[in-house]
């Protein structure tokens, strides 16, 4: 099943990012932990706010 996705990751001493690309679209999701994670618009990806497909 993972062969349908392209996955990449980059990081340095202070931060990191993981990207998952789906050629046919996918339902997005997020799990945020910590007291002050400094997120931006991640509420759009919470399970209660799902949409059928995202293009990011």
C-alpha positions, 0 to 999 in steps of 0.5 A, spaced: 500 500 500 505 504 501 507 504 494 502 509 492 505 514 496 511 518 495 514 520 502 520 524 504 523 527 510 528 533 512 531 536 518 536 540 522 538 541 529 532 545 531 526 543 526 524 538 521 518 536 516 515 530 513 512 530 506 507 525 504 504 525 497 499 521 494 498 521 486 490 520 487 489 525 493 488 522 500 484 524 506 488 528 511 489 528 518 494 531 524 495 529 531 499 535 535 502 534 541 505 539 546 504 545 550 505 550 545 507 547 538 506 553 534 502 550 529 499 554 523 492 552 520 492 544 523 485 545 525 483 544 518 486 537 518 483 534 525 478 528 524 472 532 526 473 537 520 475 532 514 473 533 507 473 527 502 480 530 498 485 535 499 490 538 494 496 541 498 
